[in-house]
Amino acid sequence: MSMNAGGRRSFLTGVILSFLIVLAASAACPESTLDVQLSNVKIDNPGALTPGTGVVMSVRVDFPDKENTTYPTTSQLELTSGLDSPYWTWTIIREGIRRPETDVRRSRVVISGSDLSYPANTSESLEIRLYGTAPSVMENRELTVMRIQDVAGTSCIDNVYRYDAWVLNTTVADDRIAGLYRDLGELRADAAEKSRTGADTSNIIKKTEEAQQYLDEANATPDSEFVSVAMALNRSEAAIADGRRMLEEAAVTVTSSTQPAIPAATTPQTPASPEPVLNAIGAIAGALGFLMLTDRR
């Protein structure tokens, strides 16, 4: 089906207008003027977390003092956390004076712009504190512990501060370590049995020693250094796999013997008994004697 010239113009006009609207909306989103310095971030348990570990964080957000207002009344700050049982407290500090503290137990908290807005040339900051515990996870995964967003509208959201941390399932690593120790023990036992048949298992032994070294390294590394643990376990697993392959390919050496060959079993021949022959001879002699007596008569 063809499109006439008028239809094509209408279509192109619609596409251009949609593009301009998107550009206008993007340009209309103001860039956040809020500031979080790393020196104003404190984390009690930085780095990787294990399920159930308590987390305490405090962040200070500084507001501009050279704008028309410290913060637009039409905007809002959104605080979110992926921790279990998150508990927030925050305090507004203006010109060095702390306002009453607010607290709430919620994963998502919204602070209204009307609470943060103040005339220009005013020193203002917001102190935020977060308490919570790391959740249970089926496998290691990254979690957003704290995120502060400057929301100026439904499509105008700007990150002010974000902190992510890995939450580790240490049971998975422990089970894997135990399984590899078990596989290594089986490989050693099979290599020893193969060696008794005359096969050369020296390279297999080297692989078991390599696997043992990486396993011990993984077992001694703290759970928080999960990347190093995973790398050591992967290397140990590869060494065990190589050893198992070498074991399957190892040839058994057959040693030739100078011992005389054992002849096939034969049925022993029993010598004929002389008794039947003697009996026959006696019978013949008796018959001849009988005949001679008969002739004499």
C-alpha positions in Angstrom: 0.0 0.0 0.0 1.5 3.3 -1.0 1.4 6.6 0.9 0.5 9.8 -0.9 2.6 13.0 -0.6 0.2 14.5 2.0 0.3 11.4 4.1 4.1 11.3 4.1 4.3 14.9 5.1 1.9 14.3 8.0 3.9 11.3 9.1 7.2 13.2 9.0 5.7 16.1 10.8 4.5 13.9 13.6 7.9 12.3 14.0 9.7 15.6 14.1 7.2 17.0 16.6 7.6 13.9 18.9 11.4 14.3 18.7 11.2 18.0 19.6 8.9 17.3 22.5 11.4 14.7 23.9 14.2 17.2 23.5 12.2 20.0 25.2 11.4 17.7 28.1 15.0 16.7 28.5 16.1 20.3 28.3 13.5 21.3 30.9 14.9 18.9 33.5 17.1 21.0 35.8 20.4 19.6 36.9 20.6 19.0 40.7 22.6 21.6 42.6 22.8 19.4 45.7 26.2 18.2 46.8 27.4 15.2 48.8 31.2 15.2 49.6 32.8 11.8 50.3 34.2 13.3 53.5 30.6 13.7 54.6 29.7 10.0 54.1 30.3 7.6 57.0 29.7 3.8 56.8 30.2 1.6 59.8 30.5 -1.7 57.7 31.9 -0.7 54.3 32.5 -3.4 51.6 30.8 -6.7 51.1 28.1 -7.8 53.5 26.8 -11.1 54.8 23.1 -11.7 55.4 22.0 -10.3 58.8 24.9 -7.9 59.1 23.9 -4.6 60.6 24.6 -1.5 58.5 24.8 2.1 59.8 25.3 5.0 57.4 25.3 8.8 57.7 25.3 11.3 54.8 25.3 15.0 54.7 23.7 16.8 51.8 24.7 20.4 51.2 22.3 22.9 49.5 23.4 25.8 47.4 23.3 29.2 49.1 23.7 31.4 45.9 20.4 30.3 44.2 17.1 32.0 44.5 16.2 29.4 47.2 18.1 26.6 48.8 15.7 24.1 47.2 12.7 24.4 44.9 9.4 23.9 46.7 8.0 21.9 43.7 10.8 19.3 44.0 11.4 16.6 46.6 14.1 14.3 47.8 13.5 10.6 47.6 15.5 8.2 49.9 15.4 4.5 49.1 17.2 1.4 50.6 17.4 -2.3 49.8 18.2 -3.2 53.4 15.9 -5.2 55.6 14.0 -3.2 58.2 15.4 0.2 57.1 15.2 2.9 59.7 15.8 6.6 58.7 16.4 9.7 60.6 17.1 13.1 59.2 17.8 16.6 60.5 17.8 20.0 58.6 20.5 22.4 59.7 20.1 26.0 58.8 22.7 28.6 59.7 24.1 26.1 62.2 20.8 25.5 64.0 19.5 21.9 64.0 15.8 21.4 63.6 14.0 18.6 65.3 14.9 15.2 64.1 12.4 13.1 61.9 12.4 9.3 61.9 10.5 6.7 59.9 10.7 3.0 59.2 10.2 2.5 55.5 12.1 1.4 52.4 11.2 4.6 50.5 11.1 8.0 52.1 10.1 11.3 50.5 11.1 14.7 51.9 9.0 17.5 50.6 10.6 20.5 48.9 8.6 22.8 51.1 10.5 21.5 54.1 13.9 22.1 52.4 13.2 25.4 50.7 14.6 28.6 52.3 15.5 32.0 50.9 18.9 32.6 49.2 22.1 33.3 51.0 21.2 30.8 53.7 23.5 28.0 54.8 21.6 24.8 54.8 22.4 21.1 54.9 20.5 17.8 55.5 21.9 15.1 57.7 20.6 11.6 56.9 21.2 8.5 58.9 20.2 5.0 57.9 20.1 1.8 59.9 19.2 -1.7 58.6 20.5 -5.3 58.0 21.7 -7.0 54.9 19.0 -9.3 53.5 19.3 -13.0 52.8 20.3 -13.9 49.2 20.3 -17.1 47.2 23.6 -16.1 45.5 26.0 -13.2 45.7 24.4 -10.0 44.4 24.8 -6.2 44.4 22.4 -4.3 46.6 21.6 -0.6 46.7 22.1 0.2 50.3 21.2 3.9 50.0 20.1 6.1 47.2 19.2 9.8 47.4 17.4 11.3 44.3 16.5 14.8 43.5 13.0 14.6 41.9 11.8 17.6 40.0 9.0 15.8 38.1 7.8 12.5 36.9 10.6 12.4 34.2 13.1 14.6 35.9 15.0 12.5 38.4 18.7 13.1 39.2 20.9 11.0 41.5 22.4 13.0 44.3 24.2 10.1 46.0 24.2 6.3 45.7 26.0 3.5 47.6 25.9 -0.1 46.5 27.4 -3.1 48.3 27.6 -6.8 47.5 25.7 -9.2 49.8 27.3 -12.6 50.0 25.7 -16.0 50.4 28.6 -17.6 52.3 26.9 -21.0 52.4 27.4 -21.3 48.6 31.1 -20.7 48.9 31.5 -23.0 51.9 29.6 -25.8 50.1 31.7 -25.4 47.0 34.9 -25.5 49.0 33.8 -28.7 50.8 32.8 -30.3 47.5 36.1 -29.5 45.9 38.0 -31.0 48.8 35.9 -34.1 48.4 36.7 -34.3 44.6 40.4 -33.8 45.3 40.4 -36.7 47.8 38.7 -39.0 45.3 41.2 -37.9 42.6 44.2 -38.7 44.9 42.7 -42.1 45.7 42.1 -43.0 42.1 45.6 -41.8 41.1 47.2 -44.0 43.8 45.2 -47.0 42.5 46.3 -46.3 39.0 49.9 -46.0 40.1 49.8 -49.6 41.5 49.1 -50.8 38.0 52.3 -49.4 36.7 51.0 -46.1 35.2 53.0 -42.9 35.5 50.9 -40.5 37.7 53.5 -37.9 38.4 51.7 -35.2 36.4 48.4 -36.1 38.1 50.1 -35.6 41.5 51.3 -32.2 40.5 47.8 -31.2 39.6 46.4 -32.4 42.9 49.1 -30.3 44.7 48.1 -27.3 42.6 44.4 -27.8 43.4 45.2 -28.2 47.1 47.1 -24.9 47.1 44.2 -22.9 45.5 41.7 -24.6 47.8 43.7 -23.7 50.9 44.0 -20.1 49.6 40.2 -19.8 49.1 39.5 -21.3 52.5 41.8 -18.8 54.2 40.5 -15.7 52.3 37.9 -13.6 54.1 34.3 -13.8 52.7 34.4 -10.1 52.0 37.0 -10.7 49.4 34.6 -12.8 47.4 36.2 -12.1 44.0 39.5 -13.6 45.2 37.7 -16.6 46.7 35.9 -17.2 43.5 39.1 -17.0 41.4 40.9 -19.4 43.7 38.0 -21.9 43.6 37.8 -21.7 39.8 41.6 -22.4 39.5 41.3 -25.3 41.9 38.3 -26.8 40.0 40.3 -26.5 36.7 43.3 -28.3 38.2 41.1 -31.1 39.5 39.5 -31.4 36.0 42.9 -31.5 34.4 44.1 -34.2 36.8 41.0 -36.3 36.2 41.5 -36.0 32.4 45.2 -37.1 32.8 44.1 -40.0 34.9 41.8 -41.3 32.2 44.5 -40.9 29.6 47.3 -42.6 31.7 48.5 -45.8 30.1 49.1 -48.9 32.2 52.7 -50.2 31.8 52.7 -54.0 31.4 56.1 -55.6 32.5 57.2 -58.6 30.5 58.1 -61.7 32.5 60.8 -64.4 31.9 58.9 -67.1 33.7 58.3 -70.2 31.5 54.9 -70.5 30.0 52.6 -72.8 31.8 51.5 -75.5 29.4 47.9 -76.2 28.9 46.5 -78.6 31.3 46.3 -82.2 29.9 44.4 -85.1 31.1 46.8 -87.6 32.7 47.0 -91.0 31.0 46.5 -93.8 33.4 48.7 -96.9 32.4 46.7 -100.0 31.5 46.4 -102.5 34.3 48.3 -105.9 33.5 45.6 -107.9 35.3 43.2 -108.4 32.4 46.1 -109.5 30.1 47.2 -112.1 32.6 43.7 -113.4 33.0 43.5 -113.8 29.2 46.8 -115.7 29.0 45.7 -118.0 31.8 42.4 -118.7 30.1 44.2 -119.6 26.8 46.7 -121.8 28.6 43.8 -123.7 30.4 42.1 -124.3 27.1 45.2 -125.7 25.5 45.7 -128.0 28.4 42.2 -129.3 28.1 42.6 -130.0 24.5 45.8 -132.0 25.1 44.2 -134.2 27.7 41.3 -134.9 25.3 43.7 -136.1 22.5 45.5 -138.5 24.8 42.3 -140.3 25.5 
